């Protein structure tokens, strides 16, 4: 069970790679992005590729982690935010501190 953090263009490449795996090992259960329209587009792609019926939508990884304190929604994160600056690092640290790698 995976949370995608960042729903920009690279998310589609990651979803295609997940969908190509046999047998299917991934279920996208959460999508995190500050842009509501990006979340909605990626949610539809998850449904189209049978990677998740209706992933829950969050504006940030912090919001997703707060809503999933018992780790029943997702086990790991796929970090798809830019690696420039500290954004990627902040997401990685938040995920690791919550035990989601």
ROSE-4610 file (N, C-alpha, C; in Angstrom, 1 decimal, always signed):
// ROSE-4610
residu = [X/X/X/X/X/X/X/X/X/X/X/X/X/X/X/X/X/X/X/X/X/X/X/X/X/X/X/X/X/X/X/X/X/X/X/X/X/X/X/X/X/X/X/X/X/X/X/X/X/X/X/X/X/X/X/X/X/X/X/X/X/X/X/X/X/X/X/X/X/X/X/X/X/X/X/X/X/X/X/X/X/X/X/X/X/X/X/X/X/X/X/X/X/X/X/X/X/X/X/X/X/X/X/X/X/X/X/X/X/X/X/X/X/X/X/X/X/X/X/X/X/X/X/X/X/X/X/X/X/X/X/X/X/X/X/X/X/X/X/X/X/X/X/X/X/X/X/X/X/X/X/X/X/X/X/X/X/X/X/X/X/X/X/X/X/X/X/X/X/X/X/X/X/X/X/X/X/X/X/X/X/X/X/X/X/X/X/X/X/X/X/X/X/X/X/X/X/X/X/X/X/X/X/X/X/X/X/X/X/X/X/X/X/X/X/X/X/X/X/X/X/X/X/X/X/X/X/X/X/X/X/X/X/X/X/X/X/X/X/X/X/X/X/X/X/X/X/X/X/X/X/X/X/X/X/X/X/X/X/X/X/X/X/X/X/X/X/X/X/X/X/X/X/X/X/X/X/X/X/X/X/X/X/X/X/X/X/X/X/X/X/X/X/X/X/X/X/X/X/X/X/X/X]
num = [1/1/1/2/2/2/3/3/3/4/4/4/5/5/5/6/6/6/7/7/7/8/8/8/9/9/9/10/10/10/11/11/11/12/12/12/13/13/13/14/14/14/15/15/15/16/16/16/17/17/17/18/18/18/19/19/19/20/20/20/21/21/21/22/22/22/23/23/23/24/24/24/25/25/25/26/26/26/27/27/27/28/28/28/29/29/29/30/30/30/31/31/31/32/32/32/33/33/33/34/34/34/35/35/35/36/36/36/37/37/37/38/38/38/39/39/39/40/40/40/41/41/41/42/42/42/43/43/43/44/44/44/45/45/45/46/46/46/47/47/47/48/48/48/49/49/49/50/50/50/51/51/51/52/52/52/53/53/53/54/54/54/55/55/55/56/56/56/57/57/57/58/58/58/59/59/59/60/60/60/61/61/61/62/62/62/63/63/63/64/64/64/65/65/65/66/66/66/67/67/67/68/68/68/69/69/69/70/70/70/71/71/71/72/72/72/73/73/73/74/74/74/75/75/75/76/76/76/77/77/77/78/78/78/79/79/79/80/80/80/81/81/81/82/82/82/83/83/83/84/84/84/85/85/85/86/86/86/87/87/87/88/88/88/89/89/89/90/90/90/91/91/91/92/92/92/93/93/93/94/94/94/95/95/95/96/96/96/97/97/97/98/98/98/99/99/99/100/100/100/101/101/101]
x = [+0.8/+0.0/+0.9/+0.7/+1.6/+0.9/+1.6/+1.2/+2.1/+1.5/+2.3/+2.4/+3.6/+3.8/+4.3/+3.4/+3.7/+2.9/+2.0/+1.2/+1.4/+2.6/+3.0/+3.2/+3.8/+4.0/+4.7/+5.7/+6.5/+5.6/+4.5/+3.6/+3.1/+2.8/+2.3/+3.3/+4.5/+5.6/+5.7/+5.6/+5.7/+4.5/+3.3/+2.1/+2.2/+2.7/+2.8/+3.8/+4.9/+5.8/+5.2/+4.4/+3.8/+2.8/+2.0/+1.0/+1.6/+2.8/+3.5/+4.0/+4.2/+4.6/+3.7/+4.2/+3.3/+4.0/+3.3/+1.9/+1.9/+0.8/+0.6/+1.0/+1.9/+2.3/+2.0/+1.4/+1.2/-0.3/-0.7/-2.0/-1.8/-2.1/-2.0/-3.2/-3.0/-4.1/-4.1/-3.1/-3.1/-2.4/-2.8/-2.2/-2.0/-0.8/-0.5/+0.1/-0.6/-0.2/-1.0/-0.3/-1.1/-2.1/-1.9/-2.8/-4.0/-5.2/-6.3/-6.6/-6.4/-6.6/-5.6/-4.3/-3.3/-3.7/-4.2/-4.6/-5.7/-6.7/-7.8/-7.4/-6.5/-6.1/-5.3/-4.5/-3.7/-4.6/-5.6/-6.6/-7.3/-7.7/-8.3/-7.4/-6.1/-5.1/-4.9/-4.9/-4.8/-6.0/-7.2/-8.4/-8.3/-7.9/-7.8/-6.8/-5.7/-4.7/-4.9/-6.0/-6.3/-5.3/-4.8/-3.8/-4.4/-5.7/-6.3/-7.7/-8.7/-10.1/-10.4/-10.0/-10.2/-9.2/-8.0/-7.0/-7.4/-7.2/-7.5/-6.6/-7.2/-6.5/-6.1/-4.8/-4.3/-3.5/-3.4/-2.7/-1.2/-0.8/+0.6/+0.8/+2.1/+2.5/+2.2/+2.3/+2.0/+0.6/-0.3/-1.7/-2.1/-1.4/-1.7/-1.2/+0.0/+0.5/-0.4/-0.9/-1.7/-3.0/-3.5/-4.8/-4.6/-3.4/-3.1/-2.1/-2.3/-1.4/-1.2/-2.1/-2.0/-1.5/-1.0/-0.5/-1.4/-2.7/-3.7/-3.9/-3.5/-3.8/-2.6/-1.4/-0.3/+1.0/+1.8/+3.0/+4.3/+4.2/+5.4/+5.0/+6.0/+5.8/+6.6/+6.1/+6.8/+7.0/+8.2/+8.4/+8.7/+7.7/+7.8/+7.8/+8.3/+8.5/+9.9/+10.1/+11.4/+12.5/+13.7/+14.8/+15.7/+15.3/+16.0/+15.5/+16.4/+16.0/+15.9/+15.0/+14.8/+13.5/+12.6/+11.3/+11.4/+12.2/+12.4/+12.9/+13.9/+14.4/+13.4/+12.6/+11.6/+10.5/+10.1/+9.2/+9.8/+11.1/+11.8/+11.9/+12.3/+12.4/+11.1/+10.0/+8.7/+8.3/+8.5/+8.1/+8.9/+10.2/+11.1/+10.8/+10.5/+10.2/+8.9/+8.0/+6.7/+6.8/+8.0/+8.2/+7.7/+7.5/+7.1/+8.2/+8.8/+10.0/+9.6]
y = [-1.2/+0.0/+1.2/+2.0/+3.2/+4.5/+5.5/+6.9/+7.5/+8.1/+8.9/+10.3/+10.9/+12.2/+13.0/+13.8/+14.6/+13.9/+14.7/+14.2/+15.0/+15.3/+15.9/+14.9/+15.3/+14.5/+13.2/+13.2/+11.9/+10.9/+11.3/+10.3/+9.3/+9.7/+8.8/+7.8/+8.1/+7.1/+6.1/+6.5/+5.6/+4.7/+5.2/+4.4/+3.3/+3.7/+2.8/+1.7/+2.0/+1.0/+0.0/+0.6/-0.2/-1.2/-0.7/-1.4/-2.6/-2.4/-3.3/-4.6/-4.4/-5.5/-6.7/-7.9/-9.1/-10.0/-10.5/-10.1/-8.7/-8.1/-6.8/-6.8/-5.9/-5.9/-4.6/-3.6/-2.3/-1.9/-1.2/-0.6/+0.8/+1.8/+3.2/+3.6/+3.9/+4.2/+5.6/+6.4/+7.8/+8.6/+9.8/+10.8/+12.1/+12.6/+13.9/+14.9/+16.0/+17.1/+18.3/+19.5/+20.7/+21.1/+20.6/+21.0/+19.9/+20.4/+19.5/+18.8/+19.6/+19.0/+18.0/+18.1/+17.1/+15.8/+16.0/+14.8/+14.1/+14.8/+14.2/+13.4/+14.0/+13.4/+12.1/+12.1/+10.9/+9.9/+10.3/+9.3/+8.6/+9.3/+8.6/+7.7/+8.1/+7.2/+5.9/+6.0/+4.9/+3.9/+4.5/+3.7/+3.0/+3.8/+3.2/+2.1/+2.2/+1.1/+0.1/+0.1/-0.9/-0.9/+0.3/+0.4/+0.9/+1.2/+1.7/+2.2/+1.7/+2.0/+3.5/+4.0/+5.4/+5.9/+6.1/+6.6/+7.8/+7.9/+9.1/+10.3/+11.4/+12.6/+13.5/+14.0/+14.9/+16.0/+17.1/+18.3/+18.1/+17.3/+17.1/+15.8/+15.4/+14.2/+14.3/+15.5/+15.7/+15.5/+15.9/+15.7/+14.2/+13.5/+12.1/+11.3/+11.6/+10.9/+11.2/+12.4/+12.7/+11.9/+11.7/+11.0/+9.5/+9.0/+7.6/+7.3/+7.7/+7.5/+6.0/+5.2/+3.7/+2.9/+3.6/+2.9/+2.0/+2.2/+1.3/+1.7/+2.9/+3.3/+3.1/+3.4/+3.1/+2.7/+1.9/+1.4/+2.1/+2.6/+3.2/+4.4/+5.2/+6.4/+6.3/+6.8/+7.0/+8.5/+9.0/+10.5/+11.0/+11.8/+12.3/+13.8/+14.4/+15.9/+16.2/+17.5/+17.9/+17.6/+17.2/+17.0/+18.3/+19.3/+20.6/+21.2/+21.9/+22.5/+21.4/+21.7/+20.8/+20.0/+20.2/+19.6/+18.1/+17.5/+16.0/+15.5/+16.2/+15.8/+15.9/+17.0/+17.1/+16.0/+15.6/+14.5/+13.2/+12.9/+11.7/+11.6/+12.7/+12.7/+12.4/+13.1/+12.9/+11.4/+10.9/+9.5/+8.5/+8.7/+7.9/+8.0/+9.2/+9.4/+8.7/+8.5/+7.8/+6.3/+5.9/+4.4/+4.0/+4.9/+4.6/+4.9/+3.9/+4.1/+3.8]
z = [+0.0/+0.0/+0.0/-1.0/-1.3/-1.3/-0.8/-1.0/-2.0/-3.0/-3.9/-3.4/-3.3/-2.8/-3.9/-4.5/-5.7/-6.9/-7.5/-8.6/-9.9/-10.1/-11.4/-12.5/-13.6/-14.7/-14.5/-13.5/-13.3/-12.6/-12.0/-11.4/-12.4/-13.6/-14.6/-15.0/-15.1/-15.4/-14.3/-13.0/-11.9/-11.9/-12.2/-12.2/-13.3/-14.5/-15.6/-15.2/-14.5/-14.1/-13.1/-12.1/-11.1/-11.8/-12.8/-13.5/-14.3/-14.8/-15.7/-14.9/-13.6/-12.8/-12.7/-12.8/-12.7/-11.7/-10.7/-10.4/-9.8/-9.7/-9.2/-7.7/-7.3/-6.0/-5.3/-6.0/-5.5/-5.5/-4.5/-4.4/-3.9/-4.8/-4.4/-3.6/-2.3/-1.4/-1.0/-1.3/-0.9/-2.0/-2.2/-3.1/-2.4/-2.5/-1.8/-2.7/-2.8/-3.7/-3.3/-3.3/-3.0/-4.1/-5.3/-6.4/-6.5/-6.2/-6.2/-7.6/-8.7/-10.0/-10.3/-9.9/-10.1/-9.4/-8.1/-7.4/-8.1/-8.6/-9.2/-10.5/-11.3/-12.5/-12.2/-11.2/-10.9/-10.2/-9.5/-8.9/-10.0/-11.1/-12.2/-12.9/-13.1/-13.7/-12.8/-11.5/-10.6/-10.9/-11.0/-11.3/-12.6/-13.7/-15.0/-15.1/-14.3/-14.4/-13.3/-12.6/-11.6/-10.5/-10.1/-9.0/-7.7/-7.7/-6.5/-6.9/-6.2/-6.6/-6.3/-5.2/-4.9/-3.8/-4.2/-3.3/-2.6/-1.3/-0.5/-0.9/-0.9/-1.4/-0.2/-0.3/+0.8/+0.1/+0.8/+0.2/+0.5/+1.5/+1.9/+2.5/+2.6/+3.3/+4.8/+5.3/+6.8/+7.0/+6.2/+6.3/+6.2/+5.3/+5.1/+6.3/+6.8/+8.0/+9.2/+9.4/+10.5/+10.5/+9.2/+9.1/+9.2/+9.1/+9.1/+10.2/+11.4/+12.5/+12.8/+12.5/+12.8/+11.6/+10.5/+9.3/+8.7/+8.8/+8.1/+6.7/+6.3/+4.9/+4.0/+4.4/+3.5/+4.3/+3.7/+4.3/+3.9/+2.7/+2.1/+1.2/+0.9/+0.0/-1.2/-2.3/-3.5/-3.6/-3.5/-3.4/-4.8/-5.3/-6.7/-6.8/-5.7/-5.7/-6.2/-6.6/-7.2/-6.1/-6.6/-5.7/-5.5/-6.2/-6.0/-4.7/-4.0/-2.7/-1.7/-0.7/+0.4/+0.5/-0.5/-0.5/-0.5/-1.3/-1.4/+0.0/+0.5/+1.8/+2.9/+2.9/+4.0/+3.9/+2.7/+2.6/+3.0/+2.6/+3.0/+4.5/+5.2/+6.6/+7.3/+6.9/+7.5/+7.3/+6.2/+5.9/+6.8/+6.9/+7.7/+9.2/+9.6/+11.1/+11.4/+10.4/+10.7/+10.4/+10.0/+9.7/+8.4/+7.5/+6.1/+5.2/+4.5/+3.7/+2.3]
